[in-house]
Amino acid sequence: MIPIAEALADIGAPVSSVPYRGTEDAFVTYQCIGQTGQIYAEGMEAETGVAYAVDIFTGGSYVPLMIKVKAALEAAGWIATLDAVQYSDDKRQSQASLTAIAAGALYG
């Protein structure tokens, strides 16, 4: 399992755990939202699943960056699904929220 930050290193936008402190218009943040046992053997957890929130922020269309993020995550062994898209008039910014899940991972 390739960690999230490493998987997204070459998408062409800054990637950071929350909070993002940079100044770029387009960026990606991530944070762990939970772990759960996936497989149990002899009363012990044998495999752990992990879920991460991955958020794409951009002043333009989120679609090109989302395509890169999803492709990079899936190539690294994550399953990424789009949960919601929001637009902030105040910030003039779109936010696409994805969930990335993987089994057999202890971290992302």
C-alpha positions in Angstrom: 0.0 0.0 0.0 1.4 3.3 -1.1 0.7 6.2 1.4 -1.7 8.9 0.2 0.9 11.7 0.1 3.3 9.6 -1.9 0.6 8.4 -4.3 -0.4 12.0 -5.0 3.1 13.5 -5.3 3.0 13.9 -9.1 -0.5 15.2 -9.7 0.7 18.8 -10.5 -0.8 20.5 -7.4 0.3 20.9 -3.8 -0.7 18.0 -1.5 -0.9 18.4 2.3 -2.5 17.0 5.3 -5.0 19.5 6.8 -4.7 22.4 7.1 -3.2 23.5 3.8 -1.0 26.6 4.5 0.1 27.4 1.0 -1.0 30.0 -1.4 -1.8 28.0 -4.6 -5.2 28.3 -6.2 -5.5 24.6 -6.7 -4.5 22.1 -4.0 -5.4 18.8 -2.3 -5.7 18.0 1.4 -6.1 14.6 3.1 -6.9 13.3 6.6 -7.6 10.0 8.2 -11.3 9.5 8.9 -11.1 6.0 10.4 -9.8 2.4 10.6 -11.8 -0.8 10.9 -11.0 -4.5 11.1 -11.5 -6.2 7.8 -10.4 -9.8 8.4 -10.2 -11.7 11.7 -8.4 -14.9 12.4 -8.4 -16.8 15.7 -10.1 -13.9 17.5 -7.5 -11.4 16.4 -7.6 -8.7 13.7 -5.6 -9.9 10.8 -6.2 -7.0 8.4 -7.1 -3.4 8.9 -8.9 -1.1 6.5 -8.3 2.6 6.5 -10.4 5.5 5.1 -9.2 9.0 4.2 -11.0 12.1 3.2 -9.3 13.6 0.2 -10.4 17.2 -0.7 -9.6 19.0 -4.0 -9.8 22.8 -3.9 -9.7 24.9 -7.1 -10.8 28.2 -8.4 -11.7 26.7 -11.8 -13.1 23.3 -12.7 -12.3 20.6 -10.2 -12.8 17.8 -12.9 -9.2 17.7 -14.4 -7.6 17.6 -11.0 -10.1 15.0 -9.7 -9.3 12.7 -12.7 -5.6 12.9 -11.8 -6.2 12.3 -8.1 -8.5 9.3 -8.7 -6.1 7.8 -11.2 -3.1 8.3 -8.9 -4.9 6.8 -5.8 -6.2 3.8 -7.8 -2.8 3.1 -9.2 -1.5 3.1 -5.6 -4.1 0.5 -4.5 -6.8 2.9 -3.1 -10.4 2.9 -4.0 -11.5 6.5 -4.5 -15.1 7.7 -4.7 -16.5 11.2 -5.1 -18.8 12.1 -2.2 -19.8 15.7 -2.8 -18.9 18.9 -4.7 -19.4 22.3 -3.1 -18.8 25.9 -4.3 -18.0 28.8 -2.1 -19.1 32.2 -3.4 -17.0 33.9 -0.7 -13.8 32.2 -1.7 -14.8 31.6 -5.4 -13.6 28.1 -4.9 -14.9 24.6 -5.7 -14.3 21.7 -3.3 -14.6 18.1 -4.4 -14.6 15.7 -1.5 -13.5 12.1 -2.1 -13.2 9.1 0.2 -10.2 6.9 -0.4 -10.3 3.4 1.2 -7.8 0.5 1.3 -7.6 -2.8 3.1 -4.4 -4.0 4.6 -3.2 -0.5 5.4 -2.3 0.9 8.8 -1.8 4.4 7.6 -2.1 6.5 4.5 
